[in-house]
Amino acid sequence: MSELIQADPVELFYGTLSSDSVLKGIAGLKIEKIVDRKALASTSSPGNKRVMLSKPRCGPFEWNAGGKGGQMREFVKIETVVKTVEGLESAETICKAIKNRIKTILFSAEYLGTGWLFHREVGDTFPSIPMASRAYHILTYEVMTSMGVKTI
C-alpha cells in the first residue's frame, strides 16, 4: 500500500506567523486559518485585528521521478483586516505594519524536512482604500510543493 505525502502550505505559513514574537506583541491580533467574517463586519471595538490564511486554488499535480513523486502549484492568500475606534489608533498604520512584518518573515522563511517547498509573493494589494478606522489588505503567495509516495 502507498500513501501520497504532501506539505500543507497554509499550515506551515500559519505556524511561522503565529510563532513570531513581533506579531504576538501586537495587542488584539489573532492569526486564524478559519474565521467568522460576520464578527468582523459587526464590531467596531478596539483590538479587532485579524490575519486570515486560506488556500484559494491549486494547480494540477505533475508526476515526475518515474512516478515516485511530483510537484503541485498552490496559492496561499493572507488577508489582514483591522478595525479600530476612530481617534484611538490608525487602522491603516497598523495594517501596513502587519503586512510589512509578514512579508519580512516569509521573505526569509525556509521550509525543509516536509518536502521541497518554494514560495514567492505574487500579489500585494489593498482592495479598498485604507482608512483611519478600517483597513483591509491581501497578500498572495505562489507555493511549489513537492509530493512523494511513501510505501507502507
C-alpha positions in Angstrom: 0.0 0.0 0.0 1.3 3.5 -0.7 0.4 6.9 0.6 0.9 10.3 -1.0 2.8 12.7 1.3 2.4 16.5 0.8 3.2 19.5 2.9 0.3 21.8 3.6 1.5 25.4 2.9 -1.4 27.0 4.9 -0.4 25.0 8.0 3.3 25.8 7.5 2.7 29.6 7.0 0.3 29.6 10.0 3.0 28.0 12.2 5.6 30.5 11.1 3.4 33.6 11.5 1.7 32.6 14.8 5.1 31.9 16.4 6.6 35.3 15.5 7.3 37.4 18.6 6.7 40.7 16.9 3.2 39.7 15.7 2.4 38.2 19.1 3.2 41.6 20.6 0.5 43.4 18.6 -2.4 43.9 21.0 -5.6 42.2 19.9 -4.1 40.5 16.8 -5.4 37.0 16.0 -4.0 34.8 13.3 -6.5 32.3 12.0 -7.0 29.6 9.4 -10.8 29.7 9.7 -12.7 32.9 10.6 -16.3 34.0 11.0 -16.5 37.1 8.8 -19.8 38.2 10.4 -17.9 39.1 13.5 -15.5 41.3 11.6 -18.3 43.2 9.9 -20.5 43.8 13.0 -18.0 45.1 15.6 -16.0 48.3 15.9 -14.3 47.5 19.2 -10.6 48.2 19.6 -8.4 45.2 19.2 -10.2 43.8 16.2 -7.2 42.8 14.2 -7.1 39.6 12.1 -4.7 37.8 9.8 -6.6 35.0 7.9 -4.8 32.3 5.9 -6.5 30.3 3.2 -5.8 28.3 0.1 -8.0 29.7 -2.7 -6.8 27.5 -5.6 -4.3 24.8 -6.7 -2.7 23.9 -10.0 -2.6 20.4 -11.4 -0.3 17.8 -9.9 2.6 16.9 -12.2 4.3 13.5 -11.8 8.0 13.0 -12.3 10.8 10.9 -10.9 9.4 7.7 -12.5 6.1 8.0 -10.7 7.6 8.3 -7.3 6.9 12.0 -6.8 5.9 15.2 -8.4 5.1 18.9 -7.9 2.0 21.0 -7.4 1.5 24.7 -7.6 -0.7 26.1 -4.8 -1.6 29.6 -3.7 -1.9 30.9 -0.2 -4.0 34.0 0.5 -3.2 36.1 3.6 -5.8 38.6 4.4 -5.2 41.3 7.0 -8.3 43.1 8.5 -8.0 45.9 11.0 -10.9 47.8 12.5 -10.4 50.4 15.2 -12.3 53.0 17.1 -11.7 56.3 15.3 -9.3 58.6 17.2 -7.7 55.8 19.3 -5.3 54.2 16.7 -4.9 54.3 12.9 -6.1 51.1 11.2 -4.1 52.0 8.1 -0.9 52.3 10.1 -1.5 49.0 11.9 -2.5 47.1 8.8 0.6 48.3 6.9 2.9 47.3 9.9 1.4 43.8 10.0 1.7 43.4 6.2 5.3 44.5 6.2 6.1 42.2 9.1 4.5 39.2 7.3 6.5 40.0 4.1 9.7 40.2 6.1 9.0 36.8 7.9 8.1 35.0 4.7 11.0 36.5 2.7 13.5 34.6 4.8 11.3 31.6 5.7 12.6 28.2 4.8 10.5 25.1 4.9 12.7 22.0 4.9 12.1 18.5 6.1 8.5 18.3 4.9 9.2 18.1 1.2 10.6 20.8 -1.1 8.6 24.0 -0.7 9.3 27.1 -2.7 7.2 30.2 -2.2 7.2 33.7 -3.8 5.0 36.7 -3.4 2.7 37.2 -6.4 0.1 39.7 -5.0 0.2 42.7 -2.7 -3.0 44.8 -2.8 -5.4 46.9 -0.8 -8.7 46.1 -2.5 -10.3 49.1 -0.8 -8.7 52.4 0.3 -7.4 52.0 3.8 -9.0 54.5 6.3 -8.3 55.6 9.8 -10.8 53.2 11.3 -10.8 50.3 8.8 -8.1 48.7 6.6 -8.1 45.5 4.5 -5.1 44.0 2.7 -4.4 40.8 0.7 -1.0 39.2 0.2 -0.9 36.2 -2.2 1.9 33.7 -2.4 2.6 31.1 -5.0 3.9 27.9 -3.4 5.5 25.0 -5.3 5.3 21.8 -3.2 6.8 18.5 -4.0 5.0 15.3 -3.1 6.2 11.8 -2.8 4.8 8.4 -2.5 5.5 6.5 0.8 5.1 2.8 0.7 3.5 1.4 3.8 
